[in-house]
Structures are given as C-alpha cells and as structure tokens.
Amino acid sequence: MTADPAPSRPLHLALVTANPLRIGGMQTFARFLVETACTAGWRVTVALSGENIFDGIGGSLDVQQVDWVDADLAGDRRYRLPTIIARRRWFREHRPDVALFVQSSNTPFRASVVGAVVAGTPVAMTHRTMPWIRDFVPTGRHLFGLLPGLGLHNRRQILKTRIAAAFATRIIYNSEFVRQEYERIYGYPRSKGCVIVNAAPPVSRVIVRQPSQDCVVIGYLGRLADEKRIDVLIRALAAMRHRRMARLLIYGEGPLRDSLATLADELSIADRVDFRPSTSDTAAAYAEMDVVAVCSRRESSSNTVLEAMTAGKAVVVSDAGGLPELIDHGEAGVCVPVGDATALAEALDHLTAKREERVRLGQKAEALASQRHDADRVGSQWLSLLSEVAAKRCCSRAALVDRSKAEPVAIPG
C-alpha cells in the first residue's frame, strides 16, 4: 500500500503594514488577517512601521519593527536604489512564500514592493482607503506664474503608484467603489484586481430597545474628524420635525470635539446631544442606540456600520465611497446624499416615528452582515487568494528545477 504523501509545510506570509493612529481600519484589518493566518497554521512575519498592535496573537508570529515609513507614511515612496537593495536583503533573509502590502492612499510602500519582487517574493497589495491624490495636487503655475499648472505633480504621483501596481500579482480592495477609483485615477489593471469585503467585527447581539422608551436614540461611534461630517448629523437633529422625540449619542474622540459641542449649543440642541469618550465595549454602546448614522464625506468602507449591522441596528449612511455597498444600496438601511442635512433629517424623522421600520431594517442588516461579512468566510477568501499568489513562486522554482534537469538539445550542424 502506498503511503500518503507528507503534508506540505505551512505557508509563510510576510505582512508589510504601518500603524498610523488616524487610520483605524488598517489596524483592524491587519490584526484580523494575522489572527486568521496564524489560526490556520501559517507562519507570519510582520514588517511593521509604528506601534505593535499584534500582542496576544498566538501561533507562529514574528513581528519585526522595521519602520520603513514614518507617522506620515513617508520614507518608502521614492524608488531609491539603496532602499530597494535594503528591502531585497530583508526579503531574502526571511524568505516568505508571499508578501502582502497593506497600502493606504497614494501607495506609501513602493520601494519595498520592488525589493520584494527582486528578491523573488510574489507580491499582493491591498488598498484599504480611498485615493486622495486629487485633494493634494498643487494648483499653482509654472515658469514663475507665466504658464498655468500642467498637472505635472499629479502625473508623477500616478506614474510612481502605477509602477508599484505593475509589480504586484494581485491587488485587493475592500469595496467595488474603491476598486473603480484606483482603476480610474491610477490606471490600475482590472485583470489584477478583486474585492474582498471587510469582515464584520465581533459584536455581541444587543437587546432591541423597547417602545416604552421616552425617546429614540440616534448614535455614532468613531473618530470625531472632519471627513466624518458629524456636523451634518448635529444639523440634521436640529432640523428634525420629531427632534423632541430623539436624542443624539456620540461615542468618540478627535480634534473636532469642542467645535461640535459648540455647534450643538448654537443650534439650541445641546441638551439633546450627549458626547462620550471612546469605548471598547461596543456591545454596551450599541445597546443604547436605536439608529446608527454614519455621514462621512469619503469612506472606503466602515467598521462602525458593520458593527451596527452585526448588532441588529437600523443604519443610515451617506452615499460616499463604499458605504452604499454595505447596506446593499438601500436594501438593508437608508442612504442619503453626502452633506445633505435636510435629507438626513427626513430619514431620521421617518425612523424615529416608525419603530417597526427600525426593527425591520435592523434585522435585514444583521442578516446581511452575518452572511456577506462573516469573519470565517472573509478569512477563507484571503487565505485562498494568498495561497494562489504564493503558488506562482512554487511554479517558478519548479520551472527552474525542470530546466536544470533537462537533457541538452543537439543542434544540427
């Protein structure tokens, strides 16, 4: 009887990521993927820039504090030969089967992508944020103001980013909208791209508030930053017809905390707005809410929305970026135009007056999150894709071995 072949060794993943404090979604994704790979028995080496967020994860995990980019995600964007050689040395030393680069907007990891490929490591890139290049293009004039701007800065950035994409075997996005934007702005090849949605964060099932409550609680949990447009949410509360039946509960911290409190006071609704610090007990926070509103002006996806959906809450989102995709374009929530406080007020008024509609949307949202964003399902998709990319290295090695063993070919004289 022929013995079964010995099982192949576990795959070795090199995860190249940064930990900028202002991009929480990147941190959540990186930790999720490392936990998933380690649980599956993979060996994981993290090339980390920033603070370590991987404490407490078991398995074969090695976190290398490389600091290839700084807090502003600069340091690896230029294709400098010494940098590429140093990155090549790192990848040749650790010899991963596949490298995944967690990129933010404008692709901060560039030289390291080239270094990995030169070292013979298959590369995948994932974009977790919207491209922001259009916001930062200088609008000045060239030749001492004699000629209008020719968009040279824009073109250089697009070219540099496109080079990194050319070296990647696969490019993974967290929403279809993000994919379309990178392909439109940077010219990323569609043949390399695919979408793997964010996994729903673990949130305990919370109790639906009873109709005996004296008011409907509209909630938000997240950073208080300009792009989140919490000011629109506060203005919408002030514009609601049923605002005396509603209260706004905001969990979070950020640079706009004081100005948002001032705005609520100016609109004479300070007594209806409750600011609380950030909390790690999301289940308890969502248990206090009837509706969750996220009205960001740009968003690739949103863990806040996924948490609320998992908790069975009705959600209202702006039509920014990948937010409409999370609620199946209005099937499992309400979608309103970005920055439109009047439309948001109308949506909140409707949900405030209709408890049955809140419950119905919450149930649909929970079902959608548990199906499409199930952590095991999303994790399997990632491991399958990374295994596919790693197989290209195995195929290349096998081809080299076959060529070395090939019989010499006689050339007729």
MIKOLTI-927780 format. One record per residue (C-alpha): residue in three letters; z, y, x; chain. Coordinates in Angstrom, 1 decimal, padded with zeros to 4 digits. Layout:
residues N
<'ala', <Z, Y, X>, 'A'>
...
This chain:
residues 413
<'met', <000.0, 000.0, 000.0>, 'A'>
<'thr', <-001.0, 003.4, 001.4>, 'A'>
<'ala', <001.9, 005.8, 001.8>, 'A'>
<'asp', <001.7, 009.1, 000.1>, 'A'>
<'pro', <000.7, 012.0, 002.4>, 'A'>
<'ala', <003.5, 014.1, 003.8>, 'A'>
<'pro', <004.1, 017.2, 001.8>, 'A'>
<'ser', <002.7, 020.4, 003.3>, 'A'>
<'arg', <005.1, 022.8, 004.8>, 'A'>
<'pro', <006.3, 025.8, 002.8>, 'A'>
<'leu', <004.0, 028.8, 002.9>, 'A'>
<'his', <005.2, 031.8, 005.0>, 'A'>
<'leu', <004.8, 035.2, 003.3>, 'A'>
<'ala', <005.1, 038.5, 005.2>, 'A'>
<'leu', <006.0, 041.2, 002.7>, 'A'>
<'val', <005.4, 044.7, 004.1>, 'A'>
<'thr', <007.2, 047.3, 002.0>, 'A'>
<'ala', <009.1, 050.5, 002.0>, 'A'>
<'asn', <012.2, 051.6, 000.1>, 'A'>
<'pro', <011.8, 055.2, -000.8>, 'A'>
<'leu', <014.6, 056.1, -003.2>, 'A'>
<'arg', <012.4, 058.0, -005.5>, 'A'>
<'ile', <010.1, 055.1, -006.4>, 'A'>
<'gly', <012.5, 052.6, -008.1>, 'A'>
<'gly', <009.6, 050.5, -009.4>, 'A'>
<'met', <008.6, 049.5, -005.9>, 'A'>
<'gln', <012.1, 048.3, -005.2>, 'A'>
<'thr', <012.3, 046.3, -008.4>, 'A'>
<'phe', <009.0, 044.6, -007.7>, 'A'>
<'ala', <009.7, 043.8, -004.0>, 'A'>
<'arg', <013.1, 042.2, -004.8>, 'A'>
<'phe', <011.6, 040.2, -007.7>, 'A'>
<'leu', <008.8, 038.8, -005.5>, 'A'>
<'val', <011.1, 037.9, -002.7>, 'A'>
<'glu', <013.5, 036.1, -005.1>, 'A'>
<'thr', <010.6, 034.3, -006.7>, 'A'>
<'ala', <009.1, 033.2, -003.4>, 'A'>
<'cys', <012.5, 032.1, -001.9>, 'A'>
<'thr', <013.4, 030.2, -005.1>, 'A'>
<'ala', <010.0, 028.4, -004.8>, 'A'>
<'gly', <010.9, 027.3, -001.3>, 'A'>
<'trp', <008.7, 029.7, 000.6>, 'A'>
<'arg', <009.6, 031.3, 003.9>, 'A'>
<'val', <009.7, 035.0, 003.6>, 'A'>
<'thr', <009.7, 037.7, 006.3>, 'A'>
<'val', <010.1, 041.2, 005.1>, 'A'>
<'ala', <008.7, 044.1, 007.3>, 'A'>
<'leu', <011.0, 046.8, 005.8>, 'A'>
<'ser', <010.9, 050.5, 006.1>, 'A'>
<'gly', <014.0, 052.1, 004.7>, 'A'>
<'glu', <017.3, 050.7, 003.3>, 'A'>
<'asn', <017.7, 047.0, 002.8>, 'A'>
<'ile', <017.6, 046.0, -000.9>, 'A'>
<'phe', <017.5, 042.3, -000.4>, 'A'>
<'asp', <021.1, 041.5, 000.1>, 'A'>
<'gly', <022.3, 038.4, -001.8>, 'A'>
<'ile', <019.0, 036.6, -002.0>, 'A'>
<'gly', <019.3, 033.0, -000.8>, 'A'>
<'gly', <016.6, 030.8, 000.8>, 'A'>
<'ser', <014.6, 031.2, 003.9>, 'A'>
<'leu', <014.6, 035.0, 004.1>, 'A'>
<'asp', <014.3, 037.2, 007.2>, 'A'>
<'val', <014.5, 041.0, 006.8>, 'A'>
<'gln', <013.0, 042.9, 009.8>, 'A'>
<'gln', <013.9, 046.6, 009.9>, 'A'>
<'val', <010.6, 047.8, 011.3>, 'A'>
<'asp', <010.5, 051.4, 009.8>, 'A'>
<'trp', <006.7, 051.6, 010.1>, 'A'>
<'val', <006.8, 054.5, 007.6>, 'A'>
<'asp', <009.4, 057.2, 007.1>, 'A'>
<'ala', <011.1, 058.6, 003.9>, 'A'>
<'asp', <007.9, 060.5, 003.1>, 'A'>
<'leu', <005.8, 057.3, 003.6>, 'A'>
<'ala', <004.1, 058.8, 006.7>, 'A'>
<'gly', <003.7, 057.1, 010.1>, 'A'>
<'asp', <001.2, 054.3, 009.4>, 'A'>
<'arg', <-001.7, 056.2, 007.7>, 'A'>
<'arg', <-003.7, 057.0, 010.8>, 'A'>
<'tyr', <-005.8, 054.3, 012.4>, 'A'>
<'arg', <-004.5, 054.8, 015.9>, 'A'>
<'leu', <-005.3, 052.1, 018.4>, 'A'>
<'pro', <-001.7, 051.8, 019.8>, 'A'>
<'thr', <-000.3, 051.5, 016.3>, 'A'>
<'ile', <-002.8, 048.8, 015.4>, 'A'>
<'ile', <-002.1, 046.9, 018.6>, 'A'>
<'ala', <001.7, 047.0, 017.9>, 'A'>
<'arg', <001.2, 045.8, 014.4>, 'A'>
<'arg', <-001.1, 043.0, 015.6>, 'A'>
<'arg', <001.6, 041.9, 018.1>, 'A'>
<'trp', <004.2, 041.7, 015.2>, 'A'>
<'phe', <002.0, 039.6, 013.1>, 'A'>
<'arg', <001.0, 037.3, 016.0>, 'A'>
<'glu', <004.7, 036.9, 016.8>, 'A'>
<'his', <005.8, 036.0, 013.2>, 'A'>
<'arg', <002.5, 034.1, 012.3>, 'A'>
<'pro', <002.7, 034.4, 008.4>, 'A'>
<'asp', <000.2, 032.5, 006.3>, 'A'>
<'val', <-000.4, 035.6, 004.1>, 'A'>
<'ala', <000.7, 039.2, 004.2>, 'A'>
<'leu', <001.3, 041.3, 001.1>, 'A'>
<'phe', <001.4, 045.1, 001.5>, 'A'>
<'val', <003.3, 047.0, -001.3>, 'A'>
<'gln', <001.3, 050.2, -001.4>, 'A'>
<'ser', <002.2, 053.4, -003.2>, 'A'>
<'ser', <-000.3, 056.2, -004.0>, 'A'>
<'asn', <-002.7, 057.0, -001.2>, 'A'>
<'thr', <-002.0, 053.7, 000.6>, 'A'>
<'pro', <000.6, 054.6, 003.3>, 'A'>
<'phe', <000.2, 051.2, 005.0>, 'A'>
<'arg', <-003.1, 051.4, 006.7>, 'A'>
<'ala', <-002.9, 050.7, 010.5>, 'A'>
<'ser', <-000.7, 047.8, 009.8>, 'A'>
<'val', <-003.3, 046.3, 007.4>, 'A'>
<'val', <-005.8, 046.4, 010.2>, 'A'>
<'gly', <-003.3, 045.0, 012.7>, 'A'>
<'ala', <-002.6, 042.0, 010.4>, 'A'>
<'val', <-006.3, 041.2, 009.9>, 'A'>
<'val', <-006.9, 041.5, 013.7>, 'A'>
<'ala', <-004.1, 039.0, 014.2>, 'A'>
<'gly', <-005.8, 036.6, 011.8>, 'A'>
<'thr', <-003.5, 037.0, 008.8>, 'A'>
<'pro', <-005.1, 037.1, 005.4>, 'A'>
<'val', <-004.1, 040.3, 003.6>, 'A'>
<'ala', <-003.4, 041.2, 000.0>, 'A'>
<'met', <-002.5, 044.7, -001.2>, 'A'>
<'thr', <-000.7, 045.7, -004.4>, 'A'>
<'his', <-000.6, 049.2, -005.9>, 'A'>
<'arg', <002.4, 050.0, -008.0>, 'A'>
<'thr', <001.9, 053.7, -008.6>, 'A'>
<'met', <-000.9, 056.0, -009.8>, 'A'>
<'pro', <-003.2, 057.6, -007.3>, 'A'>
<'trp', <-002.1, 061.2, -006.7>, 'A'>
<'ile', <-004.8, 062.4, -004.3>, 'A'>
<'arg', <-006.3, 064.9, -006.8>, 'A'>
<'asp', <-003.0, 066.7, -007.1>, 'A'>
<'phe', <-002.8, 067.4, -003.3>, 'A'>
<'val', <-006.3, 068.4, -002.4>, 'A'>
<'pro', <-006.4, 071.9, -000.8>, 'A'>
<'thr', <-008.2, 074.4, -002.9>, 'A'>
<'gly', <-008.9, 076.9, -000.1>, 'A'>
<'arg', <-012.1, 078.0, 001.5>, 'A'>
<'his', <-013.7, 077.0, 004.8>, 'A'>
<'leu', <-015.0, 079.2, 007.6>, 'A'>
<'phe', <-012.4, 081.9, 007.2>, 'A'>
<'gly', <-012.9, 082.1, 003.5>, 'A'>
<'leu', <-016.7, 082.6, 003.7>, 'A'>
<'leu', <-017.6, 079.2, 002.1>, 'A'>
<'pro', <-016.0, 077.5, -000.9>, 'A'>
<'gly', <-014.0, 074.4, -000.3>, 'A'>
<'leu', <-016.2, 071.4, 000.3>, 'A'>
<'gly', <-013.7, 068.7, -000.6>, 'A'>
<'leu', <-013.6, 067.5, 003.0>, 'A'>
<'his', <-009.9, 066.7, 002.8>, 'A'>
<'asn', <-010.5, 064.7, -000.3>, 'A'>
<'arg', <-013.3, 062.8, 001.2>, 'A'>
<'arg', <-011.4, 061.9, 004.3>, 'A'>
<'gln', <-008.5, 060.6, 002.3>, 'A'>
<'ile', <-010.8, 058.5, 000.2>, 'A'>
<'leu', <-012.5, 057.1, 003.2>, 'A'>
<'lys', <-009.3, 056.2, 005.0>, 'A'>
<'thr', <-007.9, 054.5, 002.0>, 'A'>
<'arg', <-011.2, 052.6, 001.3>, 'A'>
<'ile', <-011.1, 051.2, 004.9>, 'A'>
<'ala', <-007.7, 049.6, 004.2>, 'A'>
<'ala', <-009.1, 048.1, 000.9>, 'A'>
<'ala', <-012.1, 046.7, 002.8>, 'A'>
<'phe', <-009.8, 044.6, 005.0>, 'A'>
<'ala', <-007.8, 043.2, 002.0>, 'A'>
<'thr', <-008.8, 039.9, 000.5>, 'A'>
<'arg', <-007.3, 040.8, -002.9>, 'A'>
<'ile', <-006.0, 044.0, -004.5>, 'A'>
<'ile', <-003.4, 043.6, -007.3>, 'A'>
<'tyr', <-002.5, 046.3, -009.8>, 'A'>
<'asn', <000.3, 046.4, -012.4>, 'A'>
<'ser', <-001.9, 047.7, -015.2>, 'A'>
<'glu', <-005.6, 047.9, -016.1>, 'A'>
<'phe', <-005.4, 051.7, -016.2>, 'A'>
<'val', <-004.2, 051.8, -012.6>, 'A'>
<'arg', <-007.0, 049.4, -011.6>, 'A'>
<'gln', <-009.6, 051.6, -013.2>, 'A'>
<'glu', <-008.2, 054.7, -011.5>, 'A'>
<'tyr', <-008.3, 053.3, -008.0>, 'A'>
<'glu', <-011.7, 051.9, -008.5>, 'A'>
<'arg', <-012.9, 055.2, -009.9>, 'A'>
<'ile', <-011.3, 057.6, -007.4>, 'A'>
<'tyr', <-011.3, 055.5, -004.2>, 'A'>
<'gly', <-014.3, 053.2, -004.9>, 'A'>
<'tyr', <-012.2, 050.0, -004.5>, 'A'>
<'pro', <-014.4, 046.9, -005.1>, 'A'>
<'arg', <-013.8, 045.5, -008.5>, 'A'>
<'ser', <-014.5, 042.0, -007.2>, 'A'>
<'lys', <-011.3, 042.1, -005.2>, 'A'>
<'gly', <-009.1, 043.5, -008.0>, 'A'>
<'cys', <-006.9, 041.8, -010.6>, 'A'>
<'val', <-004.0, 042.8, -012.8>, 'A'>
<'ile', <-000.6, 041.1, -012.7>, 'A'>
<'val', <001.8, 042.9, -015.1>, 'A'>
<'asn', <005.4, 043.7, -014.2>, 'A'>
<'ala', <008.0, 041.1, -015.0>, 'A'>
<'ala', <010.5, 042.2, -017.7>, 'A'>
<'pro', <013.8, 042.9, -016.1>, 'A'>
<'pro', <016.7, 040.7, -017.2>, 'A'>
<'val', <018.5, 042.4, -020.1>, 'A'>
<'ser', <020.9, 040.7, -022.3>, 'A'>
<'arg', <020.0, 040.6, -026.0>, 'A'>
<'val', <021.8, 043.5, -027.6>, 'A'>
<'ile', <023.1, 043.9, -031.2>, 'A'>
<'val', <020.9, 045.9, -033.5>, 'A'>
<'arg', <022.8, 048.9, -034.8>, 'A'>
<'gln', <023.9, 048.7, -038.4>, 'A'>
<'pro', <022.6, 051.1, -041.1>, 'A'>
<'ser', <026.1, 052.4, -041.7>, 'A'>
<'gln', <025.9, 054.5, -038.5>, 'A'>
<'asp', <026.0, 058.2, -039.3>, 'A'>
<'cys', <023.0, 059.0, -037.1>, 'A'>
<'val', <020.1, 057.4, -035.3>, 'A'>
<'val', <020.4, 057.4, -031.5>, 'A'>
<'ile', <017.2, 058.1, -029.6>, 'A'>
<'gly', <017.7, 057.0, -026.0>, 'A'>
<'tyr', <016.3, 057.3, -022.5>, 'A'>
<'leu', <017.3, 055.6, -019.3>, 'A'>
<'gly', <015.9, 056.6, -016.0>, 'A'>
<'arg', <015.3, 059.4, -013.4>, 'A'>
<'leu', <015.5, 063.0, -014.6>, 'A'>
<'ala', <012.4, 064.2, -012.7>, 'A'>
<'asp', <009.5, 066.5, -013.6>, 'A'>
<'glu', <007.0, 063.7, -014.2>, 'A'>
<'lys', <009.3, 062.0, -016.7>, 'A'>
<'arg', <009.0, 065.1, -019.1>, 'A'>
<'ile', <012.5, 064.8, -020.6>, 'A'>
<'asp', <012.0, 068.4, -021.6>, 'A'>
<'val', <009.4, 067.3, -024.1>, 'A'>
<'leu', <011.9, 064.8, -025.6>, 'A'>
<'ile', <014.5, 067.5, -025.9>, 'A'>
<'arg', <012.0, 069.9, -027.6>, 'A'>
<'ala', <010.9, 067.1, -029.9>, 'A'>
<'leu', <014.5, 066.6, -031.0>, 'A'>
<'ala', <014.8, 070.3, -031.8>, 'A'>
<'ala', <011.5, 070.2, -033.8>, 'A'>
<'met', <012.5, 067.1, -035.9>, 'A'>
<'arg', <013.0, 067.6, -039.6>, 'A'>
<'his', <015.8, 065.0, -039.6>, 'A'>
<'arg', <017.4, 066.2, -036.4>, 'A'>
<'arg', <020.8, 066.3, -038.2>, 'A'>
<'met', <020.4, 062.5, -038.6>, 'A'>
<'ala', <019.6, 062.0, -034.9>, 'A'>
<'arg', <021.3, 062.2, -031.5>, 'A'>
<'leu', <019.7, 062.1, -028.1>, 'A'>
<'leu', <021.4, 059.9, -025.4>, 'A'>
<'ile', <020.2, 060.3, -021.9>, 'A'>
<'tyr', <021.3, 058.0, -019.0>, 'A'>
<'gly', <020.2, 059.1, -015.6>, 'A'>
<'glu', <020.4, 061.5, -012.7>, 'A'>
<'gly', <018.0, 063.7, -010.9>, 'A'>
<'pro', <017.0, 067.2, -009.9>, 'A'>
<'leu', <016.4, 068.4, -013.5>, 'A'>
<'arg', <019.8, 067.5, -014.9>, 'A'>
<'asp', <021.2, 071.1, -015.1>, 'A'>
<'ser', <017.9, 072.7, -016.3>, 'A'>
<'leu', <017.6, 070.1, -019.1>, 'A'>
<'ala', <021.1, 070.8, -020.2>, 'A'>
<'thr', <020.3, 074.5, -020.2>, 'A'>
<'leu', <017.2, 073.8, -022.3>, 'A'>
<'ala', <019.2, 071.9, -024.9>, 'A'>
<'asp', <021.6, 074.8, -025.1>, 'A'>
<'glu', <018.8, 077.3, -025.5>, 'A'>
<'leu', <017.4, 075.3, -028.4>, 'A'>
<'ser', <020.8, 075.1, -030.1>, 'A'>
<'ile', <021.0, 071.3, -030.0>, 'A'>
<'ala', <023.4, 070.9, -027.1>, 'A'>
<'asp', <025.8, 069.2, -029.5>, 'A'>
<'arg', <023.1, 066.6, -030.3>, 'A'>
<'val', <022.3, 065.7, -026.6>, 'A'>
<'asp', <024.6, 063.5, -024.6>, 'A'>
<'phe', <024.0, 063.3, -020.8>, 'A'>
<'arg', <025.5, 060.4, -019.0>, 'A'>
<'pro', <025.2, 059.2, -015.4>, 'A'>
<'ser', <023.0, 056.3, -014.3>, 'A'>
<'thr', <024.4, 052.8, -015.2>, 'A'>
<'ser', <023.7, 049.3, -014.0>, 'A'>
<'asp', <024.9, 047.9, -017.4>, 'A'>
<'thr', <021.6, 048.4, -019.2>, 'A'>
<'ala', <022.6, 046.0, -022.0>, 'A'>
<'ala', <025.5, 048.1, -022.9>, 'A'>
<'ala', <023.4, 051.3, -022.7>, 'A'>
<'tyr', <020.6, 049.9, -025.0>, 'A'>
<'ala', <023.2, 048.6, -027.4>, 'A'>
<'glu', <024.0, 052.3, -028.2>, 'A'>
<'met', <020.3, 053.1, -028.9>, 'A'>
<'asp', <018.1, 052.7, -032.0>, 'A'>
<'val', <014.9, 054.0, -030.4>, 'A'>
<'val', <013.9, 054.4, -026.8>, 'A'>
<'ala', <011.5, 057.2, -025.9>, 'A'>
<'val', <009.5, 057.5, -022.6>, 'A'>
<'cys', <007.2, 060.5, -022.5>, 'A'>
<'ser', <006.1, 060.6, -018.8>, 'A'>
<'arg', <003.0, 062.6, -017.8>, 'A'>
<'arg', <001.9, 059.9, -015.3>, 'A'>
<'glu', <003.1, 056.3, -015.1>, 'A'>
<'ser', <001.5, 053.1, -013.8>, 'A'>
<'ser', <004.0, 051.0, -015.9>, 'A'>
<'ser', <007.6, 051.4, -016.8>, 'A'>
<'asn', <010.6, 049.2, -016.3>, 'A'>
<'thr', <012.5, 051.4, -018.8>, 'A'>
<'val', <010.0, 050.5, -021.5>, 'A'>
<'leu', <010.1, 046.8, -020.6>, 'A'>
<'glu', <013.9, 046.8, -020.6>, 'A'>
<'ala', <014.0, 048.4, -024.1>, 'A'>
<'met', <011.4, 045.9, -025.4>, 'A'>
<'thr', <013.3, 043.0, -024.0>, 'A'>
<'ala', <016.4, 044.4, -025.7>, 'A'>
<'gly', <014.6, 044.4, -029.0>, 'A'>
<'lys', <014.4, 048.2, -029.4>, 'A'>
<'ala', <011.6, 050.2, -031.0>, 'A'>
<'val', <009.9, 052.3, -028.3>, 'A'>
<'val', <007.9, 055.5, -028.4>, 'A'>
<'val', <005.7, 056.2, -025.3>, 'A'>
<'ser', <003.2, 058.9, -024.2>, 'A'>
<'asp', <-000.4, 057.8, -023.7>, 'A'>
<'ala', <-000.1, 058.2, -019.9>, 'A'>
<'gly', <-001.3, 055.7, -017.4>, 'A'>
<'gly', <-000.3, 052.1, -018.2>, 'A'>
<'leu', <002.3, 052.9, -020.9>, 'A'>
<'pro', <000.0, 052.2, -023.9>, 'A'>
<'glu', <-000.8, 048.7, -022.5>, 'A'>
<'leu', <002.9, 047.8, -022.5>, 'A'>
<'ile', <003.1, 048.2, -026.3>, 'A'>
<'asp', <-000.3, 046.7, -026.9>, 'A'>
<'his', <-001.8, 050.1, -027.6>, 'A'>
<'gly', <000.4, 050.8, -030.6>, 'A'>
<'glu', <000.9, 047.3, -032.0>, 'A'>
<'ala', <004.5, 046.9, -030.6>, 'A'>
<'gly', <005.5, 050.5, -030.5>, 'A'>
<'val', <004.4, 054.1, -031.1>, 'A'>
<'cys', <002.1, 056.0, -028.8>, 'A'>
<'val', <001.8, 059.9, -028.8>, 'A'>
<'pro', <-000.2, 062.3, -026.7>, 'A'>
<'val', <001.3, 063.4, -023.3>, 'A'>
<'gly', <003.3, 066.6, -023.6>, 'A'>
<'asp', <002.9, 066.9, -027.3>, 'A'>
<'ala', <006.4, 067.6, -028.6>, 'A'>
<'thr', <005.2, 068.0, -032.2>, 'A'>
<'ala', <003.6, 064.6, -032.3>, 'A'>
<'leu', <006.7, 063.1, -030.7>, 'A'>
<'ala', <008.9, 064.8, -033.2>, 'A'>
<'glu', <006.8, 063.4, -036.1>, 'A'>
<'ala', <007.1, 059.8, -034.6>, 'A'>
<'leu', <010.8, 060.1, -034.1>, 'A'>
<'asp', <011.2, 061.6, -037.6>, 'A'>
<'his', <009.4, 058.6, -039.1>, 'A'>
<'leu', <011.5, 056.1, -037.2>, 'A'>
<'thr', <014.7, 057.9, -038.0>, 'A'>
<'ala', <014.0, 057.7, -041.7>, 'A'>
<'lys', <012.7, 054.1, -041.7>, 'A'>
<'arg', <015.2, 051.6, -040.4>, 'A'>
<'glu', <013.0, 048.7, -041.4>, 'A'>
<'glu', <010.2, 050.0, -039.3>, 'A'>
<'arg', <012.5, 050.4, -036.3>, 'A'>
<'val', <013.6, 046.8, -036.7>, 'A'>
<'arg', <010.0, 045.5, -037.2>, 'A'>
<'leu', <008.8, 047.3, -034.0>, 'A'>
<'gly', <011.8, 046.1, -032.0>, 'A'>
<'gln', <011.1, 042.5, -033.0>, 'A'>
<'lys', <007.4, 042.8, -032.1>, 'A'>
<'ala', <008.3, 044.5, -028.8>, 'A'>
<'glu', <010.7, 041.8, -027.9>, 'A'>
<'ala', <008.2, 039.0, -028.7>, 'A'>
<'leu', <005.5, 040.7, -026.6>, 'A'>
<'ala', <007.8, 041.2, -023.6>, 'A'>
<'ser', <009.1, 037.7, -023.7>, 'A'>
<'gln', <005.5, 036.3, -023.7>, 'A'>
<'arg', <003.4, 038.6, -021.6>, 'A'>
<'his', <006.1, 039.8, -019.2>, 'A'>
<'asp', <008.1, 036.6, -018.8>, 'A'>
<'ala', <009.5, 036.5, -015.3>, 'A'>
<'asp', <008.7, 032.9, -014.7>, 'A'>
<'arg', <005.1, 033.4, -015.9>, 'A'>
<'val', <004.6, 036.5, -013.8>, 'A'>
<'gly', <006.2, 034.9, -010.7>, 'A'>
<'ser', <003.9, 031.9, -011.0>, 'A'>
<'gln', <000.9, 034.2, -011.2>, 'A'>
<'trp', <002.0, 035.9, -007.9>, 'A'>
<'leu', <002.6, 032.6, -006.1>, 'A'>
<'ser', <-000.7, 031.2, -007.2>, 'A'>
<'leu', <-002.6, 034.3, -006.1>, 'A'>
<'leu', <-000.9, 034.5, -002.7>, 'A'>
<'ser', <-001.5, 030.8, -002.1>, 'A'>
<'glu', <-005.2, 031.4, -002.8>, 'A'>
<'val', <-005.2, 034.2, -000.2>, 'A'>
<'ala', <-003.3, 032.1, 002.3>, 'A'>
<'ala', <-005.8, 029.2, 001.8>, 'A'>
<'lys', <-008.5, 031.4, 003.4>, 'A'>
<'arg', <-006.6, 031.3, 006.7>, 'A'>
<'cys', <-006.4, 027.5, 006.4>, 'A'>
<'cys', <-010.1, 027.3, 005.7>, 'A'>
<'ser', <-010.9, 029.5, 008.7>, 'A'>
<'arg', <-008.7, 027.3, 011.0>, 'A'>
<'ala', <-010.3, 024.1, 009.7>, 'A'>
<'ala', <-013.7, 025.5, 010.3>, 'A'>
<'leu', <-012.8, 026.3, 013.9>, 'A'>
<'val', <-011.5, 022.8, 014.4>, 'A'>
<'asp', <-014.6, 021.3, 013.0>, 'A'>
<'arg', <-016.8, 023.4, 015.2>, 'A'>
<'ser', <-014.8, 022.4, 018.3>, 'A'>
<'lys', <-015.2, 018.7, 017.4>, 'A'>
<'ala', <-018.9, 018.9, 016.6>, 'A'>
<'glu', <-021.4, 017.0, 018.6>, 'A'>
<'pro', <-023.6, 019.1, 020.9>, 'A'>
<'val', <-027.1, 019.6, 019.4>, 'A'>
<'ala', <-030.0, 018.6, 021.6>, 'A'>
<'ile', <-032.6, 021.4, 021.7>, 'A'>
<'pro', <-036.1, 020.1, 022.1>, 'A'>
<'gly', <-037.8, 021.2, 025.2>, 'A'>
